[in-house]
Amino acid sequence: MSNNKDILFEKRGRCGLVTLNRPSVLNALSYGMIALIEERMIEWAGDADTYGVVLEAAPGPAFCSGGDLKALYAWKQAGKTAGILENYASEYQHNWTLDRFTKPHVSLMDGYVFGGGVGISLYGTHRVAGENYRFAMPEVAIGFFPDVGATHFLSRMPGQIGLYLALTGYQINRADAYELGLLTHCITGQEFDAIRTAMCEADPIDPVLDGRHVDPGPSALLRMREVIDQHFSPGSVEEIFGSLDSEAGPQAEWARETARIMRKHSPLSLKVAYRQVRRSGSPSLEEALELEGGIARHFLTGEEFYEGIRALLIDKDKSPQWPSVSLERISEEMVEAYFTPAREGAFKPVNPFT
């Protein structure tokens, strides 16, 4: 077992076990943790005795709330921008490594799975949700954009569901996530021990999981698809607000609340996320990560993201003073610049297994 208290590794029987172990901070990911996971994944991929990997978290309300934003803010205050860029590149590389990992990789999730937590679990072979699973990509609320491959998976969701999740940061439950293909199985958390044991014994994992899967019920989110498609299909963020504000029918309350939430978010992030999901086509994961590496460089060398972190986690006033000020101040040319490939320091995923 590793001696890093934030993340635990163990080779038990035929299985590699990874446990996120920061419950007091909702298992937020430090970049040191990501580097350690990357190292072990490559090691276990080449170990003929390792059948597969289980990724889980210490008991608590969150599987993983995302990246360690307080640490990121401290790095920015210390002038370590180069290190921040390097660490984000390592995170995106790990997303690609996980996608290329061919052995069974089972994520056992029961609680919040946000942002970076999605990135370390979504690209494995088996994604198992307990009763308390909640998924969200809430980055626009803190002046960033949906990353870790979101350009790939949000753009493939039906209708305007992916755009809705990107612009609102709305949390969905396991019924919604299963219907959207984000999960492979819904299994009570009481069965997680049995699943782990089966992996350690190298039992064929598909029948183990299939036999424990339960019907999560209908998706409330997809029942809203018609109204979401109606209000999120216009050709700009401003027009989406106009559509929501003009709703006078049965969904008027939902529309007002949706617009209220979005108006709290970074105007720049809203416009970048709109462009990202609606106008980037349906890229492969590799293409998405490369694109997001470029977008991230803009945010990580700007001020919007750090103001969002300050308001949420440092001063905790929850009143960000967004540098972008308003939607009207952000031109299409300004948004397009975030999608211009970087001449220096461009990110390109590399398959570590070839």
Residue frames as qw, qx, qy, qz and C-alpha x, y, z in Angstrom:
[[0.000, 0.888, 0.461, 0.000, 0.00, 0.00, 0.00],
 [0.373, 0.588, -0.058, 0.716, 1.25, 3.54, -0.75],
 [0.418, -0.397, -0.487, 0.656, 2.26, 5.84, 2.08],
 [0.054, -0.187, -0.153, -0.969, 0.48, 8.87, 0.55],
 [0.143, 0.302, 0.771, -0.543, -2.47, 9.44, 2.85],
 [0.403, 0.401, -0.001, -0.823, -4.49, 11.26, 0.17],
 [0.794, 0.318, -0.309, -0.416, -4.65, 8.26, -2.14],
 [0.613, -0.367, 0.692, -0.103, -4.17, 4.60, -1.31],
 [0.649, 0.419, -0.547, -0.324, -2.91, 1.87, -3.62],
 [0.596, -0.309, 0.718, -0.181, -2.93, -1.84, -3.01],
 [0.518, 0.247, -0.728, -0.375, -2.38, -4.94, -5.09],
 [0.578, -0.144, 0.651, -0.470, -4.79, -7.47, -3.62],
 [0.755, 0.242, 0.609, -0.017, -4.95, -10.84, -5.34],
 [0.531, 0.290, 0.545, 0.581, -5.28, -10.18, -9.08],
 [0.090, 0.873, 0.396, 0.270, -6.56, -6.63, -8.74],
 [0.334, 0.132, -0.197, 0.912, -5.08, -3.17, -8.31],
 [0.219, -0.785, -0.573, 0.088, -7.09, -1.09, -5.85],
 [0.227, 0.286, -0.040, 0.930, -7.12, 2.72, -5.90],
 [0.283, -0.724, -0.612, 0.143, -8.88, 4.60, -3.08],
 [0.085, 0.634, -0.010, 0.768, -9.35, 8.36, -3.00],
 [0.593, -0.425, -0.583, 0.358, -8.80, 9.23, 0.65],
 [0.140, 0.071, -0.180, 0.971, -9.59, 12.90, 1.24],
 [0.146, -0.617, -0.761, -0.138, -13.19, 12.77, 2.52],
 [0.228, -0.652, -0.349, 0.634, -12.81, 15.99, 4.51],
 [0.095, 0.515, -0.245, -0.816, -12.40, 17.90, 1.22],
 [0.770, 0.433, 0.211, -0.419, -14.85, 15.76, -0.76],
 [0.807, -0.010, 0.487, 0.332, -11.95, 13.74, -2.22],
 [0.342, 0.910, -0.111, -0.205, -10.73, 16.69, -4.25],
 [0.910, 0.211, 0.084, 0.347, -7.95, 15.66, -6.62],
 [0.233, -0.818, 0.337, 0.404, -4.50, 17.11, -6.20],
 [0.650, 0.651, -0.344, -0.185, -2.28, 16.86, -9.22],
 [0.078, -0.498, 0.853, -0.138, 0.11, 14.71, -7.23],
 [0.660, 0.080, 0.664, -0.341, -2.72, 12.23, -6.84],
 [0.758, 0.586, 0.015, -0.285, -3.35, 12.18, -10.59],
 [0.314, 0.691, -0.650, -0.037, 0.34, 11.59, -11.27],
 [0.327, -0.300, 0.864, -0.237, 0.36, 8.64, -8.87],
 [0.764, 0.307, 0.455, -0.338, -2.74, 7.08, -10.48],
 [0.618, 0.700, -0.285, -0.216, -1.14, 7.49, -13.90],
 [0.057, 0.593, -0.800, 0.071, 2.01, 5.75, -12.70],
 [0.495, -0.086, 0.817, -0.284, 0.13, 2.80, -11.22],
 [0.767, 0.476, 0.209, -0.376, -2.14, 2.38, -14.25],
 [0.518, 0.677, -0.507, -0.129, 0.89, 2.05, -16.52],
 [0.134, -0.426, 0.871, -0.205, 2.52, -0.37, -14.09],
 [0.612, 0.104, 0.693, -0.366, -0.59, -2.56, -13.80],
 [0.714, 0.575, -0.093, -0.388, -1.18, -2.51, -17.55],
 [0.479, 0.586, -0.653, -0.030, 2.16, -4.26, -18.00],
 [0.287, -0.319, 0.831, -0.355, 1.71, -6.72, -15.12],
 [0.466, -0.006, -0.782, -0.415, 0.43, -10.06, -16.45],
 [0.245, -0.238, -0.873, 0.349, -0.80, -10.99, -12.96],
 [0.177, 0.297, 0.337, -0.876, -3.10, -7.95, -12.74],
 [0.240, 0.481, 0.825, 0.176, -6.59, -8.75, -14.00],
 [0.041, 0.748, 0.380, 0.543, -7.94, -5.24, -13.60],
 [0.189, 0.113, -0.357, 0.908, -8.33, -2.14, -11.45],
 [0.245, -0.744, -0.621, -0.026, -10.97, -0.91, -9.01],
 [0.151, 0.294, -0.136, 0.934, -11.28, 2.83, -8.37],
 [0.406, -0.696, -0.587, -0.079, -13.27, 3.88, -5.29],
 [0.026, 0.624, -0.208, 0.752, -13.36, 6.51, -2.55],
 [0.150, -0.053, -0.761, 0.629, -13.30, 6.69, 1.21],
 [0.109, -0.648, -0.753, -0.016, -16.84, 6.80, 2.67],
 [0.081, -0.410, -0.174, 0.892, -18.45, 10.21, 2.59],
 [0.456, 0.668, 0.354, -0.470, -20.79, 12.40, 0.54],
 [0.451, 0.773, -0.289, -0.339, -18.48, 12.54, -2.49],
 [0.932, 0.150, 0.165, 0.284, -16.73, 10.07, -4.74],
 [0.522, -0.103, 0.132, 0.836, -14.75, 13.02, -6.10],
 [0.111, 0.851, 0.340, -0.385, -15.74, 16.69, -6.18],
 [0.545, 0.817, 0.007, 0.190, -13.15, 17.56, -8.84],
 [0.620, 0.396, -0.297, 0.609, -9.77, 19.23, -8.73],
 [0.511, -0.550, -0.361, 0.553, -8.14, 20.81, -5.67],
 [0.245, 0.821, 0.242, 0.456, -9.00, 24.41, -6.51],
 [0.428, -0.899, 0.057, 0.070, -7.61, 25.91, -3.31],
 [0.713, -0.321, 0.367, 0.503, -4.19, 24.50, -4.16],
 [0.512, 0.516, 0.414, 0.548, -4.53, 25.85, -7.68],
 [0.061, -0.961, -0.155, -0.219, -5.34, 29.32, -6.34],
 [0.592, -0.728, 0.213, 0.271, -2.29, 29.22, -4.06],
 [0.697, 0.045, 0.421, 0.578, -0.10, 28.29, -7.02],
 [0.295, 0.768, 0.329, 0.464, -1.48, 31.25, -8.96],
 [0.304, -0.952, -0.008, -0.040, -0.81, 33.62, -6.06],
 [0.663, -0.534, 0.363, 0.379, 2.76, 32.30, -5.92],
 [0.285, 0.750, -0.376, -0.464, 3.25, 32.99, -9.63],
 [0.388, -0.232, 0.874, 0.176, 3.50, 29.30, -10.59],
 [0.671, 0.465, 0.019, -0.577, 1.47, 29.53, -13.80],
 [0.423, 0.464, -0.741, -0.240, 3.84, 27.21, -15.69],
 [0.070, -0.098, 0.955, -0.272, 3.27, 24.51, -13.08],
 [0.547, 0.324, 0.458, -0.621, -0.50, 24.98, -13.33],
 [0.627, 0.516, -0.327, -0.483, -0.39, 24.47, -17.10],
 [0.256, 0.363, -0.896, -0.019, 1.79, 21.40, -16.72],
 [0.263, 0.033, 0.857, -0.442, -0.56, 19.87, -14.18],
 [0.654, 0.407, 0.219, -0.599, -3.64, 20.37, -16.34],
 [0.544, 0.494, -0.596, -0.322, -1.85, 18.72, -19.23],
 [0.064, 0.218, -0.957, 0.182, -1.07, 15.76, -16.97],
 [0.494, 0.207, 0.617, -0.577, -4.74, 15.50, -16.02],
 [0.692, 0.498, -0.103, -0.512, -5.88, 15.42, -19.64],
 [0.357, 0.445, -0.815, -0.104, -3.15, 12.89, -20.42],
 [0.214, -0.068, 0.906, -0.358, -4.50, 10.66, -17.64],
 [0.661, 0.359, 0.285, -0.595, -7.99, 10.84, -19.14],
 [0.647, 0.531, -0.441, -0.324, -6.53, 9.53, -22.40],
 [0.102, 0.363, -0.913, 0.156, -4.44, 6.89, -20.62],
 [0.475, 0.083, 0.717, -0.503, -7.59, 5.58, -18.92],
 [0.726, 0.470, 0.015, -0.502, -9.38, 5.39, -22.26],
 [0.549, 0.542, -0.623, -0.131, -6.47, 3.40, -23.74],
 [0.265, -0.331, 0.846, -0.322, -6.22, 1.01, -20.73],
 [0.574, 0.070, -0.639, -0.507, -7.57, -2.32, -22.00],
 [0.271, -0.109, -0.913, 0.285, -7.99, -4.30, -18.78],
 [0.331, -0.717, -0.588, -0.174, -11.19, -4.10, -16.72],
 [0.170, 0.130, -0.325, 0.921, -11.35, -0.78, -14.89],
 [0.334, -0.624, -0.689, -0.153, -14.29, -0.58, -12.48],
 [0.005, -0.301, 0.269, -0.915, -15.24, 2.71, -10.83],
 [0.346, -0.528, -0.767, 0.117, -17.43, 2.23, -7.73],
 [0.047, 0.258, -0.046, 0.964, -19.14, 5.59, -7.19],
 [0.318, -0.662, -0.679, -0.007, -21.64, 6.57, -4.52],
 [0.267, -0.719, -0.201, 0.609, -21.86, 10.32, -4.02],
 [0.280, 0.895, -0.041, -0.345, -20.89, 13.45, -5.91],
 [0.703, 0.033, 0.448, 0.551, -18.91, 12.96, -9.13],
 [0.206, 0.946, 0.120, -0.222, -18.01, 16.40, -10.44],
 [0.193, 0.906, -0.353, -0.133, -15.50, 17.78, -12.94],
 [0.189, 0.596, -0.780, 0.013, -12.17, 16.04, -12.53],
 [0.528, -0.113, 0.779, -0.319, -13.93, 13.18, -10.75],
 [0.802, 0.488, 0.165, -0.303, -15.73, 12.51, -14.02],
 [0.445, 0.738, -0.494, -0.113, -12.39, 12.48, -15.84],
 [0.064, -0.461, 0.873, -0.148, -10.83, 9.76, -13.67],
 [0.505, 0.077, 0.795, -0.329, -13.87, 7.46, -13.90],
 [0.656, 0.513, 0.126, -0.539, -15.81, 7.96, -17.13],
 [0.534, 0.604, -0.519, -0.285, -13.31, 6.39, -19.52],
 [0.282, -0.287, 0.905, -0.135, -12.94, 3.11, -17.68],
 [0.236, -0.051, -0.882, -0.406, -14.63, -0.05, -18.91],
 [0.393, -0.533, -0.746, -0.065, -17.24, -0.24, -16.11],
 [0.040, -0.299, 0.221, -0.928, -18.89, 2.67, -14.31],
 [0.412, -0.429, -0.803, 0.038, -20.99, 1.62, -11.33],
 [0.159, -0.438, 0.120, -0.877, -23.27, 4.02, -9.44],
 [0.172, -0.286, -0.840, 0.428, -24.70, 3.57, -5.97],
 [0.043, -0.752, -0.657, -0.005, -27.93, 5.14, -4.75],
 [0.211, -0.850, -0.155, 0.458, -26.37, 8.51, -3.86],
 [0.537, 0.069, 0.411, 0.734, -24.55, 9.10, -7.15],
 [0.217, 0.905, 0.232, -0.281, -24.76, 12.65, -8.50],
 [0.629, 0.164, 0.340, 0.680, -23.04, 13.88, -11.69],
 [0.149, 0.955, 0.186, -0.174, -22.32, 17.47, -12.69],
 [0.605, 0.221, 0.112, 0.756, -19.96, 19.56, -14.77],
 [0.175, -0.894, -0.374, 0.176, -20.23, 22.84, -12.79],
 [0.606, -0.082, 0.077, 0.787, -17.20, 24.67, -14.20],
 [0.135, 0.614, 0.296, 0.719, -19.03, 27.70, -15.66],
 [0.475, -0.828, -0.285, -0.092, -20.01, 28.65, -12.10],
 [0.618, -0.648, 0.110, 0.432, -16.34, 29.23, -11.25],
 [0.175, 0.878, -0.261, -0.362, -15.17, 30.93, -14.42],
 [0.293, -0.337, 0.830, 0.336, -13.85, 27.85, -16.22],
 [0.646, 0.271, -0.367, -0.612, -15.32, 25.51, -18.84],
 [0.929, -0.103, 0.288, -0.206, -16.42, 21.84, -18.93],
 [0.255, 0.671, -0.682, -0.137, -13.20, 19.94, -19.58],
 [0.421, -0.266, 0.862, -0.093, -11.75, 16.41, -19.03],
 [0.098, 0.076, 0.900, 0.418, -13.25, 15.40, -22.38],
 [0.313, 0.513, 0.571, -0.559, -16.63, 17.10, -21.96],
 [0.339, 0.498, -0.347, -0.718, -16.47, 18.33, -25.55],
 [0.217, 0.118, -0.929, -0.276, -16.64, 14.65, -26.47],
 [0.074, -0.297, -0.938, 0.161, -19.35, 13.34, -24.14],
 [0.209, 0.510, 0.405, -0.729, -21.64, 16.39, -23.83],
 [0.317, 0.397, -0.398, -0.764, -21.87, 16.85, -27.60],
 [0.257, 0.016, -0.922, -0.288, -23.09, 13.26, -27.96],
 [0.172, 0.296, 0.770, -0.538, -26.03, 13.62, -25.61],
 [0.198, 0.559, 0.745, 0.305, -29.52, 13.74, -27.17],
 [0.021, 0.904, 0.367, 0.219, -30.90, 17.06, -28.32],
 [0.128, 0.771, -0.230, 0.580, -29.67, 20.01, -26.26],
 [0.809, -0.560, -0.177, 0.017, -29.18, 18.03, -23.03],
 [0.763, -0.033, -0.110, 0.636, -25.38, 18.34, -23.16],
 [0.179, 0.504, 0.021, 0.844, -25.53, 22.10, -23.69],
 [0.542, -0.700, -0.182, -0.428, -28.05, 22.44, -20.85],
 [0.850, -0.431, -0.154, 0.262, -25.73, 20.57, -18.47],
 [0.615, 0.182, -0.042, 0.766, -22.75, 22.65, -19.61],
 [0.027, 0.545, 0.071, 0.835, -24.44, 26.04, -19.16],
 [0.591, -0.642, -0.106, -0.477, -26.28, 25.31, -15.92],
 [0.116, 0.410, -0.808, 0.406, -24.00, 22.87, -14.07],
 [0.769, -0.250, 0.012, -0.588, -27.17, 20.98, -13.18],
 [0.222, -0.325, 0.901, -0.185, -26.71, 17.87, -11.03],
 [0.762, 0.047, -0.403, -0.506, -28.23, 14.66, -12.36],
 [0.701, -0.356, 0.552, -0.277, -28.90, 11.39, -10.55],
 [0.323, -0.266, 0.872, 0.256, -28.02, 7.86, -11.57],
 [0.570, 0.512, 0.635, -0.101, -31.27, 7.31, -13.50],
 [0.356, 0.896, -0.057, -0.260, -30.42, 10.28, -15.71],
 [0.099, -0.701, 0.662, 0.246, -26.76, 9.29, -16.03],
 [0.533, -0.011, 0.841, 0.090, -27.57, 5.69, -16.90],
 [0.573, 0.682, 0.439, -0.115, -29.99, 6.76, -19.62],
 [0.257, 0.921, -0.223, -0.188, -27.32, 9.10, -21.03],
 [0.899, 0.315, -0.224, 0.205, -24.71, 6.31, -21.14],
 [0.003, 0.782, -0.477, 0.401, -22.48, 7.82, -18.46],
 [0.535, -0.374, 0.689, -0.314, -22.90, 4.66, -16.38],
 [0.413, 0.168, -0.842, -0.303, -22.77, 0.98, -17.23],
 [0.495, -0.326, -0.804, 0.051, -24.46, -0.30, -14.06],
 [0.375, -0.563, 0.176, -0.715, -26.59, 0.85, -11.13],
 [0.705, -0.127, -0.679, 0.161, -25.87, -1.27, -8.06],
 [0.549, -0.812, -0.108, -0.163, -26.57, -0.73, -4.37],
 [0.096, 0.783, -0.529, 0.314, -23.52, 0.42, -2.42],
 [0.742, -0.409, 0.473, -0.244, -23.88, -2.60, -0.12],
 [0.952, 0.251, 0.164, 0.066, -22.72, -4.76, -3.04],
 [0.313, 0.872, -0.370, 0.067, -19.46, -2.86, -3.62],
 [0.450, -0.570, 0.683, -0.073, -17.49, -5.15, -1.29],
 [0.826, 0.144, 0.544, -0.015, -18.60, -8.21, -3.26],
 [0.634, 0.772, -0.002, 0.043, -17.63, -6.55, -6.53],
 [0.011, -0.840, 0.536, -0.082, -14.19, -5.69, -5.19],
 [0.646, -0.319, 0.690, -0.063, -13.70, -9.26, -3.97],
 [0.831, 0.424, 0.359, -0.003, -14.71, -10.64, -7.36],
 [0.439, 0.863, -0.241, 0.072, -12.19, -8.39, -9.10],
 [0.267, -0.707, 0.648, -0.096, -9.44, -9.49, -6.71],
 [0.702, -0.073, 0.708, -0.033, -10.25, -13.09, -7.56],
 [0.052, 0.313, -0.646, -0.694, -10.27, -12.28, -11.29],
 [0.423, 0.442, 0.777, -0.147, -13.87, -13.43, -11.72],
 [0.216, 0.373, 0.539, 0.724, -15.20, -12.37, -15.13],
 [0.015, -0.216, -0.362, 0.907, -16.53, -8.93, -14.25],
 [0.334, -0.103, -0.410, -0.843, -19.41, -8.60, -16.71],
 [0.562, -0.382, -0.696, -0.232, -21.63, -11.31, -15.16],
 [0.381, -0.284, -0.583, 0.659, -20.67, -10.10, -11.67],
 [0.063, 0.181, 0.102, -0.976, -22.00, -6.63, -12.44],
 [0.398, -0.136, -0.565, -0.710, -24.87, -7.67, -14.69],
 [0.492, -0.344, -0.800, 0.012, -26.27, -9.93, -11.99],
 [0.298, -0.441, -0.517, 0.671, -26.34, -7.07, -9.46],
 [0.006, 0.122, 0.242, 0.963, -27.62, -4.30, -11.70],
 [0.118, 0.568, 0.719, -0.382, -30.92, -2.73, -10.66],
 [0.198, 0.667, 0.480, 0.534, -33.30, -0.62, -12.73],
 [0.248, -0.129, -0.302, 0.912, -32.69, 2.99, -11.63],
 [0.199, 0.708, 0.562, -0.379, -36.12, 4.07, -12.81],
 [0.458, 0.754, 0.342, 0.325, -37.07, 6.67, -15.41],
 [0.458, -0.017, -0.031, 0.888, -34.94, 9.72, -16.11],
 [0.015, 0.829, 0.412, -0.377, -36.57, 12.94, -14.95],
 [0.155, -0.559, 0.321, 0.748, -34.05, 14.87, -17.03],
 [0.104, 0.021, 0.783, 0.613, -35.01, 13.18, -20.28],
 [0.078, 0.674, 0.732, -0.057, -38.67, 13.77, -19.54],
 [0.026, -0.842, -0.113, 0.527, -37.73, 17.45, -19.77],
 [0.516, -0.062, 0.516, 0.681, -36.00, 17.05, -23.10],
 [0.268, 0.692, 0.546, 0.389, -38.69, 18.77, -25.18],
 [0.152, -0.976, -0.151, 0.022, -38.63, 21.95, -23.10],
 [0.545, -0.580, 0.325, 0.510, -34.82, 21.87, -22.80],
 [0.516, 0.217, 0.568, 0.603, -34.50, 21.49, -26.58],
 [0.137, 0.864, 0.428, 0.226, -36.92, 24.39, -27.07],
 [0.236, -0.969, 0.001, 0.074, -35.05, 26.85, -24.88],
 [0.523, -0.606, 0.449, 0.397, -31.45, 25.75, -25.53],
 [0.702, 0.338, 0.507, 0.368, -31.60, 25.50, -29.33],
 [0.230, 0.967, 0.067, -0.081, -31.25, 29.23, -30.16],
 [0.762, 0.498, -0.093, 0.403, -28.08, 30.46, -31.83],
 [0.260, 0.530, -0.410, 0.695, -26.46, 32.30, -28.93],
 [0.312, -0.247, -0.731, 0.555, -26.37, 32.46, -25.14],
 [0.168, 0.117, 0.152, -0.967, -28.21, 35.80, -25.28],
 [0.553, -0.056, -0.470, -0.685, -31.01, 34.18, -27.28],
 [0.501, -0.204, -0.830, 0.134, -31.22, 31.32, -24.80],
 [0.091, -0.235, -0.528, 0.811, -31.78, 33.86, -22.02],
 [0.353, 0.076, -0.162, -0.918, -34.42, 35.55, -24.16],
 [0.571, -0.127, -0.718, -0.378, -36.21, 32.26, -24.69],
 [0.404, -0.255, -0.777, 0.410, -36.13, 31.37, -20.99],
 [0.007, 0.188, 0.325, -0.927, -37.27, 34.85, -19.95],
 [0.429, 0.046, -0.285, -0.856, -40.23, 34.76, -22.33],
 [0.310, -0.162, -0.934, -0.067, -41.56, 31.36, -21.17],
 [0.401, -0.179, 0.215, -0.872, -45.13, 31.88, -19.91],
 [0.756, -0.091, -0.507, -0.403, -46.49, 28.35, -20.04],
 [0.885, -0.428, -0.153, -0.102, -46.41, 25.42, -17.62],
 [0.831, -0.029, -0.162, 0.531, -42.59, 25.52, -17.49],
 [0.085, 0.884, -0.030, 0.459, -42.36, 29.22, -16.60],
 [0.606, -0.762, 0.217, -0.074, -41.07, 28.57, -13.07],
 [0.884, -0.090, 0.267, 0.374, -38.44, 26.14, -14.35],
 [0.550, 0.625, 0.138, 0.536, -37.37, 28.65, -17.01],
 [0.161, -0.923, 0.099, -0.334, -37.07, 31.52, -14.52],
 [0.748, -0.594, 0.287, 0.078, -35.00, 29.40, -12.12],
 [0.845, 0.176, 0.248, 0.440, -32.76, 28.15, -14.93],
 [0.344, 0.778, 0.043, 0.525, -32.11, 31.71, -16.12],
 [0.426, -0.871, 0.149, -0.193, -31.47, 32.87, -12.54],
 [0.853, -0.349, 0.285, 0.263, -28.82, 30.18, -12.04],
 [0.723, 0.395, 0.223, 0.521, -27.13, 30.89, -15.36],
 [0.104, 0.912, 0.016, 0.397, -26.95, 34.62, -14.63],
 [0.615, -0.751, 0.233, 0.059, -24.72, 33.86, -11.64],
 [0.877, -0.013, 0.285, 0.386, -22.18, 32.16, -13.87],
 [0.308, -0.484, 0.334, 0.748, -19.23, 33.69, -15.64],
 [0.573, 0.699, 0.073, -0.421, -20.39, 35.39, -18.86],
 [0.227, 0.642, -0.679, -0.273, -17.14, 34.40, -20.57],
 [0.263, -0.146, 0.951, -0.067, -17.48, 30.79, -19.46],
 [0.600, 0.455, 0.531, -0.389, -21.05, 30.65, -20.71],
 [0.540, 0.733, -0.179, -0.373, -20.04, 31.83, -24.17],
 [0.095, 0.536, -0.828, -0.134, -17.00, 29.56, -24.38],
 [0.399, 0.022, 0.894, -0.204, -19.00, 26.53, -23.21],
 [0.640, 0.572, 0.279, -0.430, -21.72, 27.31, -25.75],
 [0.438, 0.706, -0.478, -0.285, -19.15, 27.43, -28.54],
 [0.150, -0.405, 0.900, -0.051, -17.49, 24.29, -27.19],
 [0.478, 0.163, 0.830, -0.236, -20.60, 22.10, -27.19],
 [0.579, 0.640, 0.358, -0.356, -22.65, 23.49, -30.06],
 [0.492, 0.824, -0.196, -0.203, -20.03, 24.34, -32.65],
 [0.187, -0.614, 0.758, 0.115, -17.26, 21.83, -32.14],
 [0.663, 0.195, -0.628, -0.358, -19.08, 18.97, -33.87],
 [0.912, -0.355, 0.084, -0.190, -18.77, 15.54, -32.26],
 [0.281, 0.702, -0.648, 0.093, -15.03, 15.12, -31.75],
 [0.819, -0.055, -0.546, 0.165, -13.35, 11.93, -30.65],
 [0.644, -0.736, -0.109, 0.178, -12.06, 11.93, -27.09],
 [0.686, -0.113, 0.138, 0.706, -8.51, 12.43, -28.35],
 [0.218, 0.531, 0.290, 0.766, -9.58, 15.44, -30.41],
 [0.393, -0.830, -0.295, -0.262, -11.62, 16.81, -27.51],
 [0.707, -0.581, -0.066, 0.397, -8.74, 16.64, -25.05],
 [0.541, 0.105, 0.204, 0.809, -6.41, 18.34, -27.51],
 [0.023, -0.690, -0.332, -0.642, -8.96, 21.11, -28.05],
 [0.550, -0.795, -0.239, -0.089, -9.57, 21.51, -24.32],
 [0.723, -0.266, -0.046, 0.636, -5.85, 21.71, -23.64],
 [0.296, 0.335, 0.198, 0.873, -5.81, 24.88, -25.74],
 [0.325, -0.742, -0.322, -0.490, -8.93, 26.37, -24.16],
 [0.721, -0.595, -0.263, 0.239, -7.57, 25.65, -20.69],
 [0.582, 0.016, -0.034, 0.812, -4.37, 27.60, -21.41],
 [0.018, -0.562, -0.206, -0.801, -6.45, 30.74, -21.99],
 [0.592, -0.704, -0.255, -0.298, -8.41, 30.37, -18.76],
 [0.821, -0.395, -0.189, 0.367, -5.40, 29.36, -16.69],
 [0.492, 0.040, 0.008, 0.870, -3.38, 32.40, -17.80],
 [0.130, -0.597, -0.275, -0.742, -6.33, 34.79, -17.37],
 [0.088, -0.209, 0.535, -0.814, -8.24, 36.06, -14.33],
 [0.653, -0.219, -0.256, -0.679, -11.81, 34.76, -14.69],
 [0.785, -0.120, -0.608, 0.013, -11.16, 31.29, -13.22],
 [0.432, 0.019, -0.588, 0.684, -9.22, 32.55, -10.21],
 [0.291, -0.205, 0.155, -0.922, -11.92, 35.09, -9.37],
 [0.770, -0.206, -0.388, -0.462, -14.44, 32.24, -9.39],
 [0.704, -0.080, -0.624, 0.329, -12.26, 30.19, -7.03],
 [0.131, 0.179, -0.412, 0.884, -11.77, 33.20, -4.75],
 [0.490, -0.242, -0.013, -0.837, -15.49, 33.84, -4.41],
 [0.846, -0.169, -0.398, -0.312, -16.42, 30.21, -3.85],
 [0.892, -0.162, -0.361, 0.220, -13.57, 28.79, -1.77],
 [0.491, 0.182, -0.330, 0.785, -11.17, 31.49, -0.54],
 [0.130, -0.147, 0.254, -0.947, -13.22, 34.48, 0.67],
 [0.040, -0.349, -0.935, 0.052, -16.44, 32.45, 0.35],
 [0.213, 0.334, 0.216, -0.892, -18.53, 35.54, -0.37],
 [0.419, 0.395, 0.807, 0.135, -20.11, 33.77, -3.35],
 [0.276, 0.897, 0.208, -0.275, -20.16, 37.09, -5.17],
 [0.659, -0.025, 0.371, 0.653, -17.62, 36.86, -7.98],
 [0.183, 0.831, -0.035, -0.524, -16.75, 40.10, -9.74],
 [0.815, 0.268, 0.428, 0.284, -16.28, 38.60, -13.16],
 [0.270, -0.437, 0.335, 0.790, -13.60, 40.34, -15.25],
 [0.163, 0.250, 0.740, 0.602, -15.73, 39.63, -18.33],
 [0.180, 0.133, 0.219, -0.950, -18.50, 41.76, -16.74],
 [0.631, 0.379, 0.353, -0.577, -21.36, 40.93, -19.12],
 [0.703, 0.287, 0.618, 0.201, -22.33, 38.87, -22.14],
 [0.413, 0.893, 0.177, -0.014, -22.57, 42.01, -24.26],
 [0.132, -0.880, 0.416, 0.187, -18.91, 42.81, -23.64],
 [0.553, -0.274, 0.751, 0.235, -17.74, 39.48, -25.08],
 [0.530, 0.553, -0.308, -0.564, -17.47, 39.45, -28.85],
 [0.976, 0.190, 0.074, -0.081, -17.45, 36.40, -31.05],
 [0.559, 0.657, -0.420, 0.282, -13.84, 37.19, -31.90],
 [0.258, -0.606, 0.606, -0.445, -12.91, 37.06, -28.22],
 [0.866, -0.117, 0.394, -0.283, -14.59, 33.68, -27.84],
 [0.877, 0.466, -0.118, 0.012, -13.05, 32.34, -31.04],
 [0.197, 0.751, -0.572, 0.263, -9.59, 33.17, -29.72],
 [0.609, -0.415, 0.602, -0.308, -10.04, 30.49, -27.05],
 [0.909, 0.194, 0.363, -0.070, -10.29, 27.89, -29.82],
 [0.494, 0.792, -0.358, 0.002, -7.20, 29.01, -31.72],
 [0.945, -0.076, -0.184, 0.260, -4.51, 26.32, -31.47],
 [0.408, -0.857, 0.227, 0.216, -1.58, 27.38, -29.31],
 [0.598, 0.701, -0.380, 0.081, 1.67, 27.84, -31.19],
 [0.246, 0.441, -0.754, 0.420, 3.67, 26.93, -28.10],
 [0.217, -0.130, 0.783, -0.568, 2.86, 24.41, -25.42],
 [0.703, 0.009, -0.293, -0.649, -0.01, 22.78, -27.33],
 [0.563, -0.231, 0.735, -0.301, -1.36, 19.64, -25.67],
 [0.659, 0.267, -0.572, -0.409, -1.39, 16.36, -27.58],
 [0.840, -0.316, 0.344, -0.276, -2.54, 13.11, -25.88],
 [0.301, 0.513, -0.799, -0.085, -0.03, 10.27, -26.07],
 [0.936, -0.160, -0.189, -0.251, -0.91, 6.58, -25.79],
 [0.258, -0.706, 0.642, -0.149, 1.50, 5.24, -23.13],
 [0.800, -0.095, 0.581, -0.118, 0.80, 1.62, -24.08],
 [0.815, 0.569, 0.090, 0.059, 2.20, 1.71, -27.63]]
